Amino acid sequence: MINVIIVGACGKMSTALVSAIAKEKDIKIVAGIESIGHPLIGTPIGIGFIQDNLQKVIHHADIVVEFAIPEITLDNVKISANARKPYIIGTTGLKDLDVIKRYSKKIPILISANFSLGVNLLYKLTEISANLLRDFDVEIIEAHHKMKRDAPSGTAKNLAEIIKKVRDEKEVKIHSIRAGDIVGEHSVMFIGQGERLELVHRATNRNAFATGVIHAIRFLVKQKPGLFSLEDLFLTKPASQY
């Protein structure tokens, strides 16, 4: 049995993950973490309770999963590293990646801006298209719900970085939409003379992301210290085997 603690336990993504883990036979949630004063602190989550401090419950975990805000990431990764517990980061907008890299020398850490298996295939298709369609203009359009904090999304930034690396370009235009309850949409448009190729991924609910996190949990608990991405999971064996 894999014991999981979720940081940012009451967010939209974490709520979907809690529901998904409840259906798994080999994973259980032993605690959730939320900010001090949150109204749901002390309420049940999985087989444990929501707490206001990871340090209080870290000893119960085999792995920690975070979908929260960047301001708390480094403190919680430090707690997890000192306890030698693997850490999955789904939080976007991180700035201190060098610090996280240092912690990855103590524990396995997996960072992904998007845990959808389809989006991670979109990354690969974008790389191939950017290489083969070098004379085409390229722009990215992303859309999310109006409560999403960051714009552009981490996924859109990753897509732009892939294109810039392949083409050795300095800038790729990203257009962001924040409206309604859009779960997540990303389009990469390659526009030539008289034709256009669009690579599109649309998430209709957060179950797709939760499934990817579950695969990542099973993958990361078996790894030695290091910094991983969801692509590392794919390169090892098909995600469905985790």
C-alpha positions as CSV (number, residue, x, y, z in Angstrom):
1,M,0.0,0.0,0.0
2,I,1.3,3.5,-0.9
3,N,0.5,6.1,1.7
4,V,-0.1,9.6,0.2
5,I,-0.3,13.1,1.6
6,I,-1.8,15.8,-0.6
7,V,-0.7,19.4,-0.2
8,G,-3.4,21.9,-1.3
9,A,-6.0,19.2,-0.5
10,C,-9.1,21.3,-1.1
11,G,-8.3,22.7,-4.5
12,K,-10.0,21.7,-7.7
13,M,-7.3,19.3,-8.9
14,S,-6.7,17.8,-5.5
15,T,-10.5,17.1,-5.0
16,A,-10.5,15.2,-8.3
17,L,-7.4,13.3,-7.2
18,V,-9.0,12.3,-3.8
19,S,-12.0,10.8,-5.7
20,A,-9.7,8.9,-8.1
21,I,-7.5,7.5,-5.4
22,A,-10.5,6.2,-3.5
23,K,-11.0,3.8,-6.4
24,E,-7.5,2.4,-6.2
25,K,-6.6,-0.7,-4.2
26,D,-2.9,0.0,-3.7
27,I,-3.0,3.7,-2.8
28,K,-4.5,5.5,0.2
29,I,-4.6,9.1,1.4
30,V,-3.3,9.4,5.0
31,A,-3.6,13.2,5.3
32,G,-4.2,16.4,3.5
33,I,-2.6,19.8,4.0
34,E,-4.3,23.2,3.7
35,S,-3.4,26.8,4.8
36,I,-3.7,27.8,8.5
37,G,-7.2,28.8,9.3
38,H,-8.8,27.0,6.4
39,P,-12.4,26.0,7.3
40,L,-11.9,22.3,6.4
41,I,-8.9,21.7,8.6
42,G,-9.7,18.8,10.9
43,T,-12.2,17.2,8.5
44,P,-11.6,13.7,7.1
45,I,-9.7,13.0,3.9
46,G,-9.0,9.4,2.9
47,I,-8.2,7.5,6.1
48,G,-6.7,10.7,7.7
49,F,-7.5,14.3,8.3
50,I,-6.7,17.7,6.8
51,Q,-3.9,19.4,8.7
52,D,-2.3,22.8,8.6
53,N,1.4,21.7,8.6
54,L,3.1,19.0,6.6
55,Q,5.7,18.5,9.4
56,K,3.0,17.1,11.7
57,V,2.1,14.2,9.5
58,I,5.1,13.6,7.1
59,H,6.1,10.4,9.0
60,H,2.8,8.8,7.8
61,A,3.6,9.2,4.1
62,D,5.4,7.2,1.5
63,I,5.0,10.1,-1.0
64,V,3.7,13.7,-1.0
65,V,1.7,15.2,-3.9
66,E,1.3,19.0,-4.2
67,F,-1.2,21.1,-6.1
68,A,-1.0,24.4,-4.3
69,I,0.7,27.8,-4.7
70,P,4.4,28.4,-5.4
71,E,4.9,30.3,-2.2
72,I,4.7,27.2,-0.1
73,T,6.4,24.7,-2.4
74,L,10.0,25.1,-1.2
75,D,9.2,24.8,2.5
76,N,7.2,21.7,2.0
77,V,9.8,20.1,-0.4
78,K,12.4,20.8,2.3
79,I,10.3,19.0,4.9
80,S,9.8,16.1,2.6
81,A,13.5,16.0,1.7
82,N,14.5,15.9,5.3
83,A,12.1,13.0,5.9
84,R,13.4,11.3,2.7
85,K,9.9,11.2,1.2
86,P,9.4,11.4,-2.6
87,Y,7.6,14.6,-3.8
88,I,5.3,15.2,-6.8
89,I,4.9,18.9,-7.8
90,G,1.9,19.8,-9.9
91,T,2.0,23.5,-8.8
92,T,2.7,25.9,-11.7
93,G,4.5,29.2,-11.6
94,L,7.5,27.9,-9.8
95,K,10.6,30.2,-9.9
96,D,13.2,28.6,-7.6
97,L,13.9,25.5,-9.7
98,D,17.6,25.5,-8.7
99,V,16.6,25.0,-5.1
100,I,14.3,22.1,-6.0
101,K,17.1,20.5,-8.1
102,R,19.3,20.6,-4.9
103,Y,16.6,18.8,-2.9
104,S,16.3,16.2,-5.7
105,K,19.8,15.0,-4.7
106,K,18.1,13.7,-1.5
107,I,14.8,12.5,-2.8
108,P,13.1,11.7,-6.1
109,I,11.1,14.7,-7.3
110,L,8.7,14.8,-10.2
111,I,7.5,18.1,-11.7
112,S,4.8,18.4,-14.3
113,A,2.7,21.4,-15.3
114,N,0.1,18.9,-16.7
115,F,-0.5,15.3,-15.7
116,S,-2.7,14.5,-18.7
117,L,-1.3,11.7,-20.7
118,G,-2.7,13.4,-23.9
119,V,-1.0,16.6,-23.1
120,N,2.4,14.9,-22.7
121,L,1.8,13.3,-26.1
122,L,1.0,16.8,-27.4
123,Y,4.5,17.9,-26.3
124,K,6.0,15.2,-28.5
125,L,3.8,16.0,-31.5
126,T,4.6,19.7,-31.1
127,E,8.3,18.9,-31.2
128,I,8.0,16.8,-34.3
129,S,5.8,19.4,-36.1
130,A,8.0,22.4,-35.1
131,N,11.0,20.5,-36.7
132,L,9.2,19.5,-39.9
133,L,7.3,22.7,-40.5
134,R,10.1,25.2,-40.0
135,D,8.7,27.7,-42.5
136,F,5.3,27.8,-40.8
137,D,4.3,30.5,-38.4
138,V,3.4,29.1,-35.0
139,E,1.2,30.4,-32.2
140,I,-0.3,28.9,-29.0
141,I,-3.8,29.5,-27.6
142,E,-4.7,28.3,-24.1
143,A,-7.9,28.6,-22.2
144,H,-8.8,27.9,-18.5
145,H,-11.4,28.7,-15.9
146,K,-11.5,32.3,-14.7
147,M,-10.2,31.3,-11.2
148,K,-6.8,30.0,-12.5
149,R,-4.1,32.2,-11.0
150,D,-1.4,32.0,-13.6
151,A,-1.4,33.1,-17.3
152,P,-0.1,31.8,-19.5
153,S,-0.4,28.3,-18.2
154,G,2.6,26.1,-17.3
155,T,1.6,23.8,-20.2
156,A,1.5,26.6,-22.7
157,K,5.0,27.7,-21.5
158,N,6.3,24.2,-21.9
159,L,4.9,24.1,-25.4
160,A,6.6,27.4,-26.2
161,E,9.9,26.2,-24.8
162,I,9.8,23.1,-26.9
163,I,9.2,25.1,-30.1
164,K,11.9,27.7,-29.2
165,K,14.5,24.9,-28.6
166,V,13.7,23.1,-31.8
167,R,13.7,26.3,-33.9
168,D,16.3,28.3,-32.0
169,E,13.8,31.1,-31.7
170,K,13.6,33.7,-28.9
171,E,9.8,34.1,-28.7
172,V,6.6,32.1,-29.4
173,K,3.3,34.0,-29.0
174,I,0.9,32.6,-26.4
175,H,-2.7,33.8,-26.2
176,S,-4.5,33.2,-22.8
177,I,-8.2,33.0,-22.1
178,R,-9.6,32.9,-18.6
179,A,-13.4,32.4,-18.6
180,G,-16.2,30.4,-17.1
181,D,-15.3,26.9,-15.9
182,I,-13.0,25.8,-18.7
183,V,-11.0,22.9,-17.4
184,G,-8.1,23.3,-19.9
185,E,-7.6,23.7,-23.6
186,H,-4.3,24.0,-25.5
187,S,-3.9,24.6,-29.2
188,V,-0.7,24.8,-31.2
189,M,-1.2,26.3,-34.6
190,F,1.3,25.9,-37.4
191,I,0.2,28.3,-40.2
192,G,1.6,28.2,-43.7
193,Q,0.6,29.5,-47.1
194,G,-2.8,28.1,-47.9
195,E,-2.9,25.5,-45.1
196,R,-2.9,25.3,-41.3
197,L,-2.1,22.4,-38.9
198,E,-3.7,22.6,-35.4
199,L,-2.7,20.3,-32.6
200,V,-5.4,20.5,-30.0
201,H,-5.9,19.0,-26.5
202,R,-9.1,19.6,-24.6
203,A,-9.7,18.3,-21.1
204,T,-13.4,17.9,-20.3
205,N,-12.9,17.1,-16.6
206,R,-10.0,16.7,-14.2
207,N,-10.2,12.9,-14.2
208,A,-7.6,12.8,-17.0
209,F,-5.1,14.7,-14.8
210,A,-5.9,12.6,-11.7
211,T,-5.2,9.4,-13.7
212,G,-1.8,10.8,-14.7
213,V,-1.0,11.6,-11.1
214,I,-1.8,8.0,-10.0
215,H,0.6,6.7,-12.6
216,A,3.2,9.2,-11.4
217,I,2.8,8.1,-7.8
218,R,3.4,4.4,-8.6
219,F,6.4,5.4,-10.7
220,L,8.1,7.8,-8.3
221,V,8.0,5.7,-5.2
222,K,10.3,3.2,-6.9
223,Q,12.9,5.8,-8.0
224,K,16.2,6.8,-6.5
225,P,16.9,10.6,-5.8
226,G,16.7,12.7,-8.9
227,L,14.6,15.2,-10.8
228,F,11.9,13.6,-13.1
229,S,9.2,14.6,-15.5
230,L,6.1,12.7,-16.7
231,E,8.1,11.9,-19.9
232,D,10.5,9.8,-17.8
233,L,7.5,7.7,-16.8
234,F,6.6,7.2,-20.5
235,L,10.1,6.3,-21.5
236,T,10.3,3.5,-18.8
237,K,7.1,1.7,-19.9
238,P,3.5,2.5,-21.0
239,A,1.7,4.5,-18.3
240,S,-1.1,1.9,-18.1
241,Q,1.4,-0.5,-16.5
242,Y,1.9,1.7,-13.4
